Amino acid sequence: MKRYTYADIVDAYRQLGVEPGMTISLKTDLTRLGLYEQRQKSRVLEDHYRALRECLGAEQGTLVVSTATTNLCDTDVPYDPLRSPSVAGVLTEHIRRKPDAVRSFHAFESYAAVGKLKHAICGDVSQFSYGIDSPEDRLVKSDAWCLVIGATFERCCSTIHHIESVVGVPYRYMKEIHHPVVSDQGVRYMRFFRNVWYRGSGVRKDTTAFFAELREHGFSVRSATLGNGTVVMYRLRELYDLGVRIMTRKPYCVLLGEPETKPWME
């Protein structure tokens, strides 16, 4: 089986239109791409990172990744912004560990960024996981693009949760969670807010119809081949604007049908 190369990575990103000065929100599943020319795991991760910085311009562009620690929910394990590992993927964790990366402060839904706008995206963020002044909100407002490597992009679109928060869909509510964090003052408890589903409502996510309607409204996705898989890219502002328009009229559009049980009506 032919292995893809560093040159293939750079070529695929440039085919998508990745260029200096862009802000990129990255989603990954490198296993879908097949074998790489370098066998060491560290080289695979570093070469994808290096290729992105090369295309974006080291001093011009910005690269942002989810560094979520949702595994800390319902535990007493403190969130340490400098050390708590991300559960969002090996490449995102690799980027989080970069010395120049800035990580947003949220015990469960953090992001890390490198590049020109890293402080603007991840510095002094809201204590809410999504919504106004969250990293997702700032990504949309900074005209960022979402780059998806290998994964099915419809299934890893965190901007949908931001849209749900802004629209105020009925099947989610804002939950206040007090969780220990590591700070300059030692370990202390802070409050964070997550937009969560109602239990017992039978809510099941399915974005198939939502993305089909997005396309009907002109939503465009760029695609290129890399290894045995694909990389795709789309503009977050376009997704957000069309998504808000659709969801305000069809509040259950990202679910597998309208729930029969509605505790939010009680």
ZAMIDO-174941 format. One line per field, with one value per atom (N, C-alpha, C, O): atom name; y, z, x. Coordinates in steps of 0.02 Angstrom, whole numbers, plus 50000, padded with zeros to 5 digits. Example, Ala and Ser with C-alpha at 12.3 -4.5 7.8 and 13.67 -1.06 7.14 Angstrom:
% residues 2
a: [N CA C O N CA C O]
yy: [49716 49775 49835 49834 49888 49947 50002 50057]
zz: [50390 50390 50390 50423 50354 50357 50394 50402]
xx: [50660 50615 50660 50712 50642 50684 50645 50670]
END
This chain:
% residues 266
a: [N CA C O N CA C O N CA C O N CA C O N CA C O N CA C O N CA C O N CA C O N CA C O N CA C O N CA C O N CA C O N CA C O N CA C O N CA C O N CA C O N CA C O N CA C O N CA C O N CA C O N CA C O N CA C O N CA C O N CA C O N CA C O N CA C O N CA C O N CA C O N CA C O N CA C O N CA C O N CA C O N CA C O N CA C O N CA C O N CA C O N CA C O N CA C O N CA C O N CA C O N CA C O N CA C O N CA C O N CA C O N CA C O N CA C O N CA C O N CA C O N CA C O N CA C O N CA C O N CA C O N CA C O N CA C O N CA C O N CA C O N CA C O N CA C O N CA C O N CA C O N CA C O N CA C O N CA C O N CA C O N CA C O N CA C O N CA C O N CA C O N CA C O N CA C O N CA C O N CA C O N CA C O N CA C O N CA C O N CA C O N CA C O N CA C O N CA C O N CA C O N CA C O N CA C O N CA C O N CA C O N CA C O N CA C O N CA C O N CA C O N CA C O N CA C O N CA C O N CA C O N CA C O N CA C O N CA C O N CA C O N CA C O N CA C O N CA C O N CA C O N CA C O N CA C O N CA C O N CA C O N CA C O N CA C O N CA C O N CA C O N CA C O N CA C O N CA C O N CA C O N CA C O N CA C O N CA C O N CA C O N CA C O N CA C O N CA C O N CA C O N CA C O N CA C O N CA C O N CA C O N CA C O N CA C O N CA C O N CA C O N CA C O N CA C O N CA C O N CA C O N CA C O N CA C O N CA C O N CA C O N CA C O N CA C O N CA C O N CA C O N CA C O N CA C O N CA C O N CA C O N CA C O N CA C O N CA C O N CA C O N CA C O N CA C O N CA C O N CA C O N CA C O N CA C O N CA C O N CA C O N CA C O N CA C O N CA C O N CA C O N CA C O N CA C O N CA C O N CA C O N CA C O N CA C O N CA C O N CA C O N CA C O N CA C O N CA C O N CA C O N CA C O N CA C O N CA C O N CA C O N CA C O N CA C O N CA C O N CA C O N CA C O N CA C O N CA C O N CA C O N CA C O N CA C O N CA C O N CA C O N CA C O N CA C O N CA C O N CA C O N CA C O N CA C O N CA C O N CA C O N CA C O N CA C O N CA C O N CA C O N CA C O N CA C O N CA C O N CA C O N CA C O N CA C O N CA C O N CA C O N CA C O N CA C O N CA C O N CA C O N CA C O N CA C O N CA C O N CA C O N CA C O N CA C O N CA C O N CA C O N CA C O N CA C O N CA C O N CA C O N CA C O N CA C O N CA C O N CA C O N CA C O N CA C O N CA C O N CA C O N CA C O N CA C O N CA C O N CA C O N CA C O N CA C O N CA C O N CA C O N CA C O N CA C O N CA C O N CA C O N CA C O N CA C O N CA C O N CA C O N CA C O N CA C O N CA C O N CA C O N CA C O N CA C O N CA C O N CA C O N CA C O N CA C O N CA C O N CA C O N CA C O N CA C O N CA C O N CA C O N CA C O N CA C O]
yy: [49940 50000 50063 50068 50108 50169 50215 50224 50242 50288 50360 50378 50401 50471 50508 50485 50565 50600 50670 50694 50702 50771 50816 50861 50804 50844 50835 50882 50774 50761 50802 50829 50807 50846 50919 50948 50948 51019 51030 51079 50985 50992 50989 51028 50943 50937 51000 51024 51026 51087 51147 51188 51151 51207 51199 51248 51136 51125 51151 51177 51143 51168 51244 51273 51275 51348 51375 51434 51332 51357 51403 51384 51464 51514 51558 51559 51596 51638 51687 51718 51693 51741 51711 51743 51651 51619 51599 51590 51593 51562 51495 51493 51442 51374 51341 51338 51315 51272 51200 51180 51161 51095 51038 51037 50990 50928 50870 50873 50817 50766 50694 50680 50650 50577 50550 50527 50552 50534 50460 50442 50418 50347 50334 50284 50379 50371 50383 50367 50411 50429 50372 50375 50320 50265 50277 50316 50245 50245 50307 50330 50333 50391 50369 50316 50412 50394 50385 50344 50422 50415 50372 50386 50319 50271 50294 50272 50340 50362 50406 50453 50391 50430 50504 50547 50520 50589 50627 50686 50592 50625 50638 50690 50592 50602 50665 50708 50670 50727 50792 50842 50791 50852 50874 50934 50827 50846 50876 50922 50851 50882 50953 51000 50961 51027 51074 51131 51049 51090 51111 51167 51065 51081 51136 51181 51132 51183 51251 51302 51252 51316 51344 51405 51300 51322 51354 51406 51322 51349 51413 51458 51416 51474 51533 51590 51519 51571 51574 51588 51561 51554 51616 51610 51675 51737 51769 51820 51740 51771 51736 51768 51670 51632 51608 51617 51577 51552 51483 51470 51438 51369 51356 51367 51332 51323 51251 51224 51220 51151 51146 51183 51099 51083 51044 50998 51064 51026 51006 51013 50981 50964 50913 50868 50922 50875 50854 50858 50832 50812 50751 50736 50716 50658 50680 50638 50744 50769 50782 50791 50782 50791 50737 50678 50756 50710 50677 50621 50712 50688 50745 50802 50729 50780 50792 50822 50770 50779 50852 50874 50889 50960 50969 50930 51021 51041 51084 51135 51063 51101 51123 51081 51187 51210 51195 51192 51186 51172 51098 51079 51055 50984 50938 50882 50957 50911 50893 50938 50829 50810 50815 50805 50830 50834 50764 50718 50757 50694 50702 50660 50757 50773 50744 50756 50706 50676 50687 50733 50643 50645 50706 50733 50728 50787 50850 50894 50855 50914 50916 50970 50858 50856 50875 50909 50854 50873 50949 50977 50981 51053 51088 51139 51061 51090 51095 51142 51046 51043 51088 51090 51123 51168 51224 51251 51243 51295 51362 51399 51378 51443 51441 51490 51383 51377 51413 51413 51443 51475 51433 51419 51413 51371 51411 51447 51405 51440 51406 51347 51444 51419 51397 51438 51333 51303 51231 51196 51208 51142 51085 51030 51096 51041 51054 51008 51117 51133 51186 51243 51168 51216 51209 51159 51260 51261 51285 51319 51268 51293 51322 51298 51374 51408 51426 51441 51425 51451 51499 51491 51548 51596 51665 51681 51704 51776 51792 51837 51757 51774 51728 51722 51696 51647 51678 51646 51738 51770 51795 51792 51819 51844 51788 51800 51728 51671 51638 51620 51628 51586 51624 51594 51688 51725 51753 51780 51747 51777 51763 51809 51700 51679 51675 51679 51666 51657 51591 51546 51587 51524 51478 51424 51499 51458 51418 51444 51355 51312 51338 51336 51363 51392 51456 51473 51491 51553 51614 51608 51671 51735 51733 51713 51755 51763 51696 51695 51642 51578 51574 51613 51527 51520 51508 51534 51469 51457 51522 51534 51564 51629 51671 51704 51671 51711 51683 51721 51617 51588 51611 51630 51611 51634 51707 51726 51749 51820 51838 51891 51794 51806 51777 51776 51755 51727 51666 51661 51622 51561 51510 51511 51464 51406 51343 51340 51294 51230 51181 51171 51152 51103 51035 51027 50987 50920 50870 50860 50837 50789 50718 50697 50683 50613 50600 50557 50637 50624 50643 50681 50617 50637 50704 50709 50756 50824 50837 50878 50803 50814 50790 50813 50745 50715 50748 50731 50795 50826 50903 50938 50927 50999 51029 51030 51054 51083 51149 51171 51181 51245 51236 51284 51176 51162 51175 51202 51156 51168 51242 51265 51280 51352 51381 51425 51357 51379 51361 51402 51301 51280 51327 51345 51347 51393 51461 51490 51487 51554 51554 51601 51502 51498 51484 51508 51444 51425 51368 51373 51314 51258 51229 51229 51204 51183 51120 51110 51077 51012 51018 50967 51077 51088 51140 51184 51135 51185 51201 51160 51258 51279 51251 51268 51209 51178 51211 51219 51230 51259 51203 51162 51201 51148 51180 51221 51161 51184 51131 51073 51150 51100 51127 51187 51084 51107 51122 51086 51175 51194 51211 51229 51204 51223 51294 51309 51337 51407 51429 51390 51492 51520 51516 51514 51515 51511 51439 51428 51391 51321 51293 51320 51239 51209 51244 51251 51266 51299 51281 51258 51291 51275 51337 51393 51326 51378 51352 51291 51397 51375 51382 51431 51333 51332 51313 51285 51329 51318 51277 51292 51225 51183 51179 51174 51180 51175 51101 51073 51069 50996 50975 51015 50911 50883 50867 50853 50870 50846 50770 50737 50742 50670 50643 50675 50583 50550 50575 50556 50618 50646 50606 50618 50558 50518 50556 50537 50610 50650 50610 50582 50607 50572 50618 50644 50628 50675 50642 50584 50679 50658 50721 50753 50739 50803 50795 50842 50735 50722 50772 50803 50780 50826 50898 50939 50915 50983 51002 51056 50958 50974 50972 51009 50929 50928 50995 51022 51022 51088 51144 51191 51138 51187 51190 51244 51132 51130 51160 51193 51147 51176 51253 51285 51281 51353 51379 51438 51335 51357 51346 51369 51310 51296 51255 51204 51278 51245 51215 51243 51157 51120 51103 51073 51122 51105 51037 51020 50998 50931 50915 50937 50877 50853 50784 50767 50745 50678 50682 50719 50643 50638 50566 50543 50531 50461 50421 50426 50381 50341 50377 50348 50439 50476 50543 50554 50586 50652 50705 50692 50766 50825 50873 50882 50905 50952 51018 51020 51071 51136 51176 51175 51212 51255 51316 51316 51369 51432 51430 51417 51444 51441 51494 51481 51554 51607 51586 51600 51553 51530 51477 51480 51430 51378 51410 51391 51457 51488 51527 51518 51570 51611 51569 51581 51520 51476 51432 51421 51408 51364 51399 51370 51461 51500 51510 51503 51527 51538 51475 51478 51417 51354 51334 51315 51339 51314 51357 51330 51420 51462 51444 51458 51414 51393 51319 51297 51280 51208 51190 51164 51202 51193 51122 51112 51073 51003 50976 50915 51020 51000 50959 50927 50958 50917 50854 50821 50837 50777 50726 50743 50663 50611 50615 50572 50665 50675 50715 50721 50741 50779 50731 50683 50743 50697 50690 50739 50629 50618 50641 50665 50633 50655 50723 50732 50772 50840 50867 50902 50850 50875 50950 50979 50984 51058 51090 51151 51049 51075 51068 51094 51033 51019 51078 51076]
zz: [50000 50000 50000 50040 49956 49950 50010 50032 50035 50091 50066 50018 50099 50079 50110 50159 50080 50098 50124 50122 50149 50173 50115 50124 50056 49998 49982 49961 49992 49981 50030 50011 50092 50142 50122 50120 50106 50086 50024 50020 49975 49913 49926 49897 49969 49985 50018 50001 50066 50101 50053 50058 50008 49960 49909 49886 49890 49846 49877 49842 49943 49977 49981 49991 49972 49976 50040 50055 50080 50141 50120 50082 50147 50126 50184 50236 50178 50233 50257 50218 50324 50354 50374 50411 50353 50372 50445 50476 50472 50537 50525 50494 50549 50537 50602 50650 50605 50659 50635 50585 50671 50646 50681 50742 50640 50665 50630 50570 50667 50638 50655 50709 50608 50620 50572 50517 50592 50548 50528 50478 50566 50550 50482 50450 50462 50398 50337 50281 50347 50291 50269 50215 50310 50293 50317 50364 50285 50307 50283 50227 50327 50311 50296 50318 50260 50240 50301 50299 50354 50415 50464 50477 50490 50531 50603 50636 50627 50696 50705 50666 50757 50771 50779 50755 50813 50826 50761 50755 50711 50648 50608 50576 50611 50576 50604 50565 50669 50701 50686 50668 50693 50683 50610 50596 50563 50493 50472 50431 50500 50486 50514 50482 50574 50606 50566 50553 50546 50509 50441 50419 50408 50343 50350 50307 50402 50413 50427 50400 50469 50483 50420 50410 50379 50316 50270 50241 50264 50220 50248 50211 50315 50346 50354 50359 50354 50369 50444 50482 50467 50539 50578 50635 50549 50584 50561 50589 50512 50483 50501 50516 50499 50509 50581 50623 50594 50661 50655 50612 50698 50700 50767 50819 50767 50829 50832 50782 50890 50899 50963 51011 50964 51026 51071 51049 51135 51184 51241 51300 51222 51270 51322 51307 51383 51438 51468 51529 51426 51450 51495 51531 51494 51539 51612 51657 51624 51693 51723 51784 51681 51707 51757 51748 51810 51862 51898 51923 51900 51939 51984 51978 52028 52069 52046 52082 51986 51958 51936 51893 51963 51944 51871 51843 51842 51774 51779 51813 51745 51743 51671 51629 51656 51586 51556 51495 51597 51571 51560 51521 51595 51594 51577 51553 51587 51574 51500 51459 51483 51412 51380 51412 51316 51277 51259 51251 51253 51229 51157 51132 51124 51057 51001 50942 51016 50964 50974 51009 50944 50955 50924 50953 50866 50835 50874 50882 50898 50937 51002 51025 51032 51093 51078 51119 51021 51000 50994 51014 50966 50958 51025 51038 51068 51135 51172 51210 51163 51200 51171 51199 51117 51088 51138 51169 51146 51195 51185 51233 51122 51108 51104 51086 51120 51116 51175 51231 51161 51213 51219 51169 51281 51292 51329 51378 51306 51340 51407 51416 51453 51521 51529 51545 51519 51532 51550 51514 51606 51633 51587 51593 51542 51500 51426 51387 51404 51333 51316 51298 51321 51306 51234 51201 51211 51145 51153 51202 51106 51105 51036 50986 51035 50972 50969 51020 50908 50894 50836 50793 50834 50779 50798 50857 50749 50757 50804 50846 50798 50837 50897 50922 50921 50975 51038 51071 51056 51116 51103 51147 51043 51026 51027 51043 51009 51007 51075 51096 51110 51170 51236 51289 51233 51294 51327 51294 51394 51434 51405 51389 51400 51369 51421 51481 51395 51437 51476 51456 51531 51569 51541 51569 51486 51452 51397 51363 51387 51339 51268 51228 51253 51187 51198 51254 51143 51149 51146 51127 51165 51159 51195 51253 51161 51187 51204 51240 51177 51181 51123 51076 51125 51067 51001 50949 51003 50942 50915 50855 50960 50940 50908 50857 50937 50911 50845 50802 50836 50772 50716 50662 50730 50680 50663 50604 50714 50704 50671 50641 50677 50645 50574 50543 50548 50481 50472 50422 50521 50518 50471 50454 50450 50410 50453 50495 50442 50475 50427 50371 50447 50407 50442 50500 50406 50434 50398 50338 50437 50409 50423 50481 50371 50378 50405 50379 50455 50487 50443 50395 50458 50425 50452 50511 50412 50439 50469 50515 50444 50473 50545 50582 50565 50632 50683 50742 50660 50707 50704 50712 50693 50685 50752 50768 50791 50856 50850 50897 50792 50782 50787 50803 50774 50783 50855 50867 50904 50974 50990 51031 50957 50965 50938 50969 50881 50852 50898 50908 50925 50972 51032 51055 51057 51114 51097 51135 51039 51019 51005 51025 50971 50955 51018 51025 51065 51125 51112 51129 51082 51066 51130 51182 51127 51188 51221 51281 51183 51211 51249 51274 51255 51294 51348 51340 51403 51455 51482 51474 51514 51539 51609 51655 51616 51680 51711 51679 51775 51811 51847 51883 51837 51866 51903 51876 51966 52005 52003 52022 51980 51969 51992 51984 52022 52044 51985 51935 51990 51939 51972 52031 51934 51958 51935 51875 51982 51967 52005 52040 51998 52034 52110 52148 52131 52202 52227 52283 52186 52204 52175 52126 52203 52179 52212 52273 52171 52196 52151 52095 52176 52137 52099 52125 52037 51995 51963 51957 51942 51909 51833 51807 51798 51726 51704 51742 51642 51616 51552 51507 51549 51489 51466 51506 51400 51370 51357 51308 51401 51400 51382 51386 51362 51347 51410 51462 51404 51458 51460 51408 51520 51527 51518 51536 51490 51484 51427 51422 51385 51330 51266 51218 51265 51204 51146 51089 51161 51108 51074 51107 51007 50968 50912 50873 50909 50860 50791 50785 50739 50669 50626 50616 50600 50564 50488 50451 50465 50394 50359 50309 50385 50354 50359 50314 50414 50425 50372 50342 50359 50310 50239 50195 50227 50162 50148 50093 50199 50191 50184 50147 50220 50211 50138 50110 50108 50038 49992 49943 50008 49967 49969 49921 50024 50031 50005 50014 49973 49942 49983 49963 50039 50080 50040 50011 50038 49997 50040 50091 50019 50052 50002 49950 50016 49973 49994 50053 49946 49962 49921 49864 49952 49918 49945 50002 49905 49925 49959 49938 50014 50048 50073 50113 50049 50067 50044 49987 50090 50075 50095 50090 50117 50141 50107 50052 50140 50112 50166 50226 50143 50186 50157 50096 50200 50177 50216 50270 50187 50220 50203 50146 50252 50241 50287 50337 50267 50304 50362 50352 50423 50482 50482 50504 50457 50454 50410 50427 50355 50310 50345 50342 50378 50415 50469 50478 50506 50562 50537 50563 50488 50464 50437 50453 50395 50368 50423 50423 50468 50522 50569 50588 50587 50630 50595 50626 50531 50493 50492 50499 50482 50480 50549 50556 50599 50666 50701 50741 50687 50717 50690 50722 50631 50602 50614 50615 50622 50633 50692 50682 50754 50812 50825 50864 50793 50803 50742 50733 50701 50636 50640 50591 50697 50702 50743 50765 50753 50789 50741 50687 50764 50726 50742 50777 50716 50728 50791 50834 50798 50856 50915 50906 50973 51030 51050 51050 51068 51092 51164 51184 51203 51273 51278 51254 51307 51310 51382 51401 51422 51492 51496 51547 51443 51444 51438 51444 51427 51426 51493 51503 51540 51605 51652 51709]
xx: [50042 50000 50044 50090 50030 50070 50059 50003 50114 50111 50107 50141 50066 50064 50124 50152 50142 50203 50188 50132 50241 50235 50213 50171 50241 50221 50147 50113 50121 50049 50007 49955 50029 49992 49988 49933 50045 50046 50004 49967 50010 49972 49897 49859 49874 49803 49776 49722 49814 49792 49789 49743 49837 49836 49781 49753 49764 49707 49643 49600 49636 49576 49574 49521 49631 49634 49662 49653 49696 49728 49785 49829 49784 49833 49853 49819 49908 49932 49879 49843 49875 49828 49762 49725 49746 49683 49683 49735 49622 49613 49578 49525 49608 49583 49563 49602 49501 49479 49486 49456 49526 49547 49510 49504 49485 49455 49490 49504 49506 49549 49529 49501 49544 49546 49598 49581 49660 49716 49715 49745 49681 49679 49646 49659 49602 49566 49610 49591 49669 49713 49758 49788 49764 49809 49880 49891 49928 49997 50034 50024 50077 50117 50189 50210 50226 50294 50341 50387 50328 50367 50327 50269 50358 50322 50311 50264 50355 50349 50287 50275 50249 50188 50203 50166 50258 50275 50289 50273 50318 50332 50268 50262 50221 50157 50123 50102 50119 50086 50122 50091 50187 50226 50224 50223 50224 50223 50156 50154 50101 50036 50035 50012 50060 50063 50108 50090 50167 50215 50186 50196 50150 50120 50067 50063 50028 49976 50008 49986 50059 50092 50126 50127 50153 50183 50132 50145 50073 50021 49990 49972 49983 49950 49998 49976 50062 50110 50121 50074 50181 50195 50175 50153 50183 50168 50103 50083 50070 50011 49946 49896 49946 49885 49877 49921 49819 49803 49773 49731 49795 49771 49739 49770 49676 49638 49613 49589 49618 49594 49554 49565 49507 49472 49519 49552 49521 49560 49514 49530 49455 49403 49426 49465 49401 49415 49348 49339 49302 49236 49239 49192 49295 49304 49308 49301 49318 49321 49252 49245 49201 49132 49115 49133 49080 49058 49117 49110 49174 49231 49256 49233 49302 49335 49407 49447 49423 49490 49497 49459 49545 49551 49570 49608 49543 49563 49626 49626 49679 49741 49752 49767 49745 49752 49820 49826 49871 49938 49951 49994 49913 49929 49872 49884 49810 49754 49752 49743 49759 49761 49692 49640 49693 49631 49607 49646 49540 49512 49487 49450 49507 49482 49524 49509 49577 49617 49692 49712 49732 49804 49837 49884 49814 49844 49827 49869 49765 49746 49785 49804 49797 49837 49910 49942 49935 50003 50009 50059 49958 49959 49951 49983 49909 49900 49965 49976 50009 50072 50127 50182 50112 50162 50177 50131 50241 50259 50225 50213 50209 50179 50103 50071 50073 50000 49966 49992 49909 49867 49804 49770 49787 49728 49675 49690 49613 49559 49544 49558 49514 49504 49431 49388 49419 49354 49366 49401 49339 49355 49336 49364 49289 49264 49269 49279 49262 49259 49311 49294 49375 49428 49452 49439 49488 49519 49591 49607 49633 49702 49716 49691 49757 49772 49846 49877 49872 49939 49933 49889 49977 49977 49952 49947 49938 49926 49868 49875 49813 49752 49743 49687 49795 49786 49757 49716 49778 49750 49679 49636 49666 49600 49548 49490 49568 49522 49515 49460 49570 49571 49584 49581 49598 49613 49550 49507 49546 49493 49423 49386 49406 49343 49287 49298 49227 49168 49172 49208 49136 49132 49078 49065 49047 48998 49033 49077 49013 49046 49037 49084 48978 48963 48923 48905 48909 48872 48918 48976 48891 48925 48993 48997 49044 49113 49147 49196 49121 49156 49205 49200 49254 49299 49262 49282 49208 49169 49140 49140 49115 49088 49143 49131 49201 49257 49282 49304 49280 49300 49253 49276 49189 49140 49153 49155 49162 49171 49237 49244 49287 49351 49354 49407 49297 49292 49338 49373 49337 49378 49349 49289 49392 49371 49380 49425 49338 49346 49379 49354 49434 49470 49463 49482 49436 49423 49467 49462 49510 49558 49533 49532 49513 49494 49424 49390 49402 49338 49280 49287 49221 49159 49138 49120 49141 49135 49066 49060 49013 48947 48942 48898 48986 48982 49028 49027 49069 49116 49111 49161 49051 49041 49019 48960 49067 49051 49015 48983 49019 48984 48909 48873 48884 48812 48792 48738 48834 48818 48816 48776 48859 48858 48793 48763 48771 48708 48650 48605 48651 48598 48595 48540 48652 48654 48627 48588 48647 48624 48549 48514 48525 48454 48413 48356 48441 48404 48356 48297 48380 48337 48306 48339 48245 48209 48235 48225 48270 48292 48358 48383 48386 48446 48432 48389 48469 48464 48534 48580 48542 48607 48618 48581 48668 48683 48744 48796 48738 48794 48832 48802 48897 48939 48997 49033 49006 49062 49116 49104 49175 49228 49295 49309 49338 49404 49450 49450 49489 49537 49603 49606 49657 49723 49737 49733 49754 49769 49831 49862 49848 49906 49896 49944 49832 49816 49808 49786 49827 49819 49754 49727 49730 49668 49608 49605 49562 49501 49443 49452 49383 49323 49300 49300 49281 49252 49189 49179 49146 49085 49091 49120 49065 49063 48993 48954 48978 48910 48914 48953 48872 48867 48795 48749 48787 48720 48706 48731 48668 48661 48589 48543 48582 48517 48478 48507 48412 48369 48372 48367 48380 48380 48309 48260 48306 48242 48199 48141 48227 48186 48192 48156 48240 48248 48279 48270 48314 48345 48400 48443 48398 48448 48471 48431 48537 48565 48570 48590 48551 48560 48560 48508 48619 48626 48616 48628 48596 48590 48545 48564 48484 48436 48459 48447 48491 48516 48567 48563 48616 48667 48639 48662 48589 48557 48522 48526 48489 48457 48508 48497 48564 48617 48639 48647 48648 48670 48616 48632 48554 48499 48502 48481 48528 48534 48601 48617 48640 48703 48766 48819 48761 48820 48871 48853 48933 48984 49039 49059 49063 49116 49170 49156 49231 49288 49315 49314 49340 49364 49427 49434 49473 49533 49551 49533 49585 49607 49675 49719 49682 49746 49754 49713 49805 49813 49753 49732 49726 49666 49602 49547 49607 49549 49541 49567 49504 49491 49501 49498 49512 49512 49461 49458 49423 49372 49378 49407 49350 49354 49292 49268 49266 49209 49214 49249 49178 49181 49131 49072 49155 49112 49058 49002 49073 49022 48964 48906 48978 48925 48882 48821 48915 48878 48835 48777 48864 48829 48767 48712 48777 48721 48664 48606 48680 48628 48598 48537 48640 48616 48568 48518 48583 48538 48471 48418 48473 48412 48368 48307 48401 48363 48338 48280 48381 48363 48310 48272 48308 48256 48187 48136 48184 48121 48106 48049 48160 48153 48198 48253 48176 48220 48243 48290 48213 48234 48272 48276 48298 48326 48390 48408 48424 48485 48472 48519 48408 48389 48357 48334 48356 48322 48247 48220 48215 48144 48131 48175 48071 48051 48038 48000 48067 48058 47985 47947 47965 47897 47889 47836 47942 47942 47976 48032 47942 47968 47966 47919 48016 48016 48019 48001 48042 48045 47977 47970 47925 47856 47822 47767 47853 47821 47830 47806]
END
